[in-house]
Amino acid sequence: MKRALWLCGISTLILLSCSKSGGSNVVPPPTKTYTPPVVSSTFAKGADISWVTQMESSGVKFYDKTGAQQDLFALMKSLGMNSIRLRAWVNPSDGWCNTADLVAKAIRAKNAGMKIIIDFHYSDIWADPGHQTKPAAWVGLTFPNLVTTMHDYTVSVMNTLKTNGITPDWVQVGNETDDGMLWEDGRASTNMANFAALVEAGYQAVKSVSSTTKVIVHVSNGFNNSLFRYMFDGLKTNGAQWDIIGMSLYPSTTNYTTLDAQCLANMNDMVSRYGTPVMVVEVGMSASDPTNSRAFLTDIITKVNSVSGGNGLGVFYWEPEAYNWQSYGLGAFDSTGKPTIALDAFGN
């Protein structure tokens, strides 16, 4: 018995010795390499980086993954993006995102070889599901004059872009118009016909300057099919036109697989119901969890690209470059100004 135990001990020592000296044949598992989703050649992979000029004026700089400082537009392109989204405010108090600032950024986007979405908020400040405030200069207008003023403003911005060599690929008439825009006149829940008239005025204004530019109507919560049916049934019934249905999607790290699946079902329903393509014009997720953010982006890009008939046109990240900036936590850069692995999902 003792001899057997002694032999067992010697064998164990030999095995341990081989393991420590590298004599073992155990091979460590290979490191997994991330592969971005494969999409169609025309698929828009982009970002809304409208904060860029304001950030630059405050001394904020942007860096590639190696730590080399880089122009943000060039950096976005190097990450695999081919499109840029820019918001337009009518007369903001601080000047950012007014027409002059919009044009300056659009020129930079064009020079970087990017396609462009212009996102008209039709406000002096943020327009979203909870805020659709008229520009101060438009308050008090009768509704017919409001429609005309909105139309003429849209034409003016489009012509200013055109004078500077910019023909937008897409234009949004309104931002996250879940309950219409230019409240109270254009609030959809109280007067869908008024909202439709405003959308149509924007549509006609865009087309009068550039017949090739596609017009987007944008609603948030892309997973909410009943909201989208309500909005677009109402617009269609009241004679409004659009070329593309735009969506936002901001899931959490724990529910994105569910919301992505619901969004895909909604996109396919929109294509079938209205015969127009769809585009996810805003996405975001917590910058503190880039691994899950990359998984979310990989999934939603794949799903949008899979929409029936090739009618899923693209995905745009909202302000990924925002780091240490206005307490925004859904960007995709780290605290040192470098893109996180989340944006690998936009790679080639």
N, C-alpha and C positions, 0 to 999 in steps of 0.2 A: 504494500500500500504506500509506504513512504517513498519507495523507488519510483512508483507511478506518479506520485505528486511531484517528486524532484524533476522527472522528465517533463512533466507538464509545465513546470515553472521555467525550465530551460527553453522550451519551445516558445513560451510567451515572450521571454526576453529577446529571443532571436527575431520574432515578428515585430516587436516594438523597435528593435534596433534597425531593421530593414525599413520600417515606416519612417523613422526619423532621418535616416541617411539617404532617403530618396529611392530606395530599392524597390518600393512598392510599385505595382503596375496600375494602381488606381488613378484614373484620369479625371480631372475636375470637369464639371459640365461646361459646355461652351457658353460664352456670354451672348445673350440675345441682342440682336441688332434691330432697332426700330425701323420699320418701313412705312413711309407715309402712304395714305390711301391713293389709289390710282383713279384719276378722274378724266373726263373728256377733255380734249384739247381746248375747248372754248369755255370751260368751267371757270367762273370768276372766284379766285381765292384772294381775299382782300381784307382791308382793315379801315375803320374810320379813325383817322388820326387828326381830327380837327383841332385838338389842343396844341398841336406841334408848335405853331408860331408863338403862342402865349407862353408855352413852356420854355422855348428858346430865349424869349425876351427876359425870362426870369433866371437865365443862366443854366438851365437844365441841359445836360448833354446825353447823348445816346451812344452805346458801345456795342460792338459785335461780341460774339461769345468768347473771343480771345482777349477782349478788353480794349480793342482798338476803337477810338472814337470814329463815328461814321454819321453821315447825313441820314436822317430817319427814312426818307423816301428810298434811298439806295439800300438801306438796311432791310426795309420791308421786302424789296425786290430780291435781295440776296437770300431771304428766308423762303422764297418760293411764291411770294404774292405777285399778282399781276394787275390788281385793281385797288383803287383808293376811294373812300367815301368821305365827303366833306359837307358839313352842315352850313346852312345859310340863315342868318338872322337879319331882320329888316333894319333896325336901328338900335343895336345893343349899346348900353350906356358906356361900356369900356372899349367898344370898337371891335373886339375880337369876334370873328365870324360874320362881320358885315361884308358888303359886296367886295370892297377892296381887299380885305384879308382873304376872302374866299378865292378871288382871282389869283392872288399871289401863290396860294397853296395849289390851286389847279394847274398853274404854269409849272410848278415844281413836279407835280405828279405826271404831267405830260412829258416833261423833259426826262423823267425817269422811265418813260416807256410804259406807263400804267394807264389802264382804263379808269374812267371816272364816273362816280355817282354824285350828283348834287342833291342834297337833302333839304328841301324847303320846309322850315318849321312854320312859316307865316306868323312869326312872333318876334319880339325883341329879345326873347330869352327862351329857355327850354320849353318845348312843347312835347307832351307825353300823355298817357291816359288820364292823368290827374290834373294836367295844366294845358290849356289851349287858349292862352290869353292873346287877345288882339294886340298888334303893334299900337303903341300910344297914338301914333298919327292917324290910325284908322278908326279909333273909337268915335262913336257918334255918327258914323256914316249910315245912310239908309242901306238896306240890304242890296238893292240894285247897284248902288255906288260902291259898296264893299266888294261885290263880285267884279266890277270893272277895275277897281283899284288893285285887287289881287292879280287879275289877269295882266294888267299893265306892268306891275312890279315884276312879275315872272318874265314877261317879255324883255323888260329892261335888263335884268340880270343875265338872261340868256344871250342877249345882244352884246353885253359887255364881255362875257366869256368869248363869244364869237369874234369880237374885235381883237381879242388877245390870243386868237388861234386855238380856242378850246371849243370842241364840240363834245358835250357829255355823252357817254354811252347810255346812261340812264339818268332819269330825274324822278325824285320822289315829290309828289304833291301832297305835302303833309307828313308829319312824323308821329307814328304810333297813334293813329286816329281811331282809337277804339270807340270813341263817342263823338266822332266828327272833329271839327277844328273851328277856329275863330269864334269861340263861344261869346255870347249865347246864340247868336244868329245861326251858326253852323253846327250846333249840337245835334248829333244824329238821333238821340233818343227822344228829342222833342220836335225835331223837324228834319227828317231824313231827306226830304226834297231839297231843302236849303244846302245840306251837306253835299248832296249829289251835284247841285248847281256849282258849288265851289270846286269840286273835283273836276267837273267838266271844263270850267274856266281855266284851271291849271293845265289840263290836258291840251286844250286848244292853244293856249299860250306857248307851251313847249313846242308843239308841232308847227306853229307858225314860224318859228325860228329854225327848227331842225326836225325835219320829217323822219329822220332816221333814229332819233333819240327815243328810247323806250320809256314810257311813263309807268311809275310804280305807285300803287296805293299800299300803304304800310300800316299793319295792325300788329299789336304785341301778342305775346302768349301764343306762339305758333301751334301749341298742342291743343288749343281750345277750338274744336271744330264748330261748336254751336255759335260762338262769337263770330267766326269767319263767315259762316252761312248767313247769319243775321245781317252783317255789314254788307257783304257783297250782293246778297239778294236785294237789299234795300237800294244799293247804288244802281244795280242793273234795272230794277223796276222803275227807278226815277231817271233813267237815261244817261247816267254817267259812263264814261269810257275809261279803260285802263289797258295797259299792255302786259303788266306783270303784277302778281300779288306778292307783296313783301311781308316778311314775318320777323319778329324778335323771338329769341329763346335764351333764357337765363336760368338754367337748372342749378340745383345744388349738386355736390359731389355724391350724394346718396340717391338722387332720384333721376339722374340724367338718362339712364337707359329706358325708364318708363316714359319720360317726356319726349325723348327722341323718337320712340316708336309711335307715340300719339301724333307727333309732328309729321312723321312720314305718312301716316294714314290721312291726316288732314291735307297735306300737300297733294297727294294723289286724288283726294276728293275735290280739291279746288280745280285741278287740271280737268277732271272729268266733268265737273258741274258747270264751269265757266269757259273752258277751252283756252285758258291763258296759262303761261308758265308761272313758276314760283321761284322765289329767291329768299334766303335767310339773310337779311341785311344787318342784323345785330345778333351777336352771341357774346357771352362772357361767363367766366367762372372765377372763383376765388384764386387770387395770385399765390396764396399760401399753400396750394396743393397742385403744383404743376403736373404731377404724374396723372392725377385724375382729370385735370383739365385737358391734357393731351389725349387721354382716352375718350373723353367727351367729344373733343373736336374731331378726332379720327372717326368716331361713330356718326356724328351729324354730317360731316362732309361726305362720308360714304353713302349715307341715306339720301341726302339731297341729290347726289349724283345718280342714284338709282331710281329717281322718280320716273314714272311711266313716260315713254316717248321722248326721253331726253329733255323733259321739261323742268328739271331742277337745275337752275342756272348758276348758283353760287352760294358762298358763305363768307360773311364779313365779321371780323372780330371788332368789337367796339372799344376803341382807345386802349389797345394793348400796351402802348408805350408809357402809360400813366403810372409812374412809380414815385413814391413819396410826394404825391400831388393831389391836393384838395381832398384828402382822405378817401380817394377812390380805391377800393380793394379788389376790383375784378379785372385788373390789367394782366399782362403776361410778361412783364419784365421784373427782374429781381431788384433788390434795394440798391444795387450798385449800377443800375442802368443798362443791364444786359438782358436780352431775351431769354426766357426760360425754355425748358424742353417742351412746354405746351405748344409753342409755335412750330415745332417740328412737324406737326400735322399738316402744315401748309407747304411742306417741302416738295421738291420734284421727285 
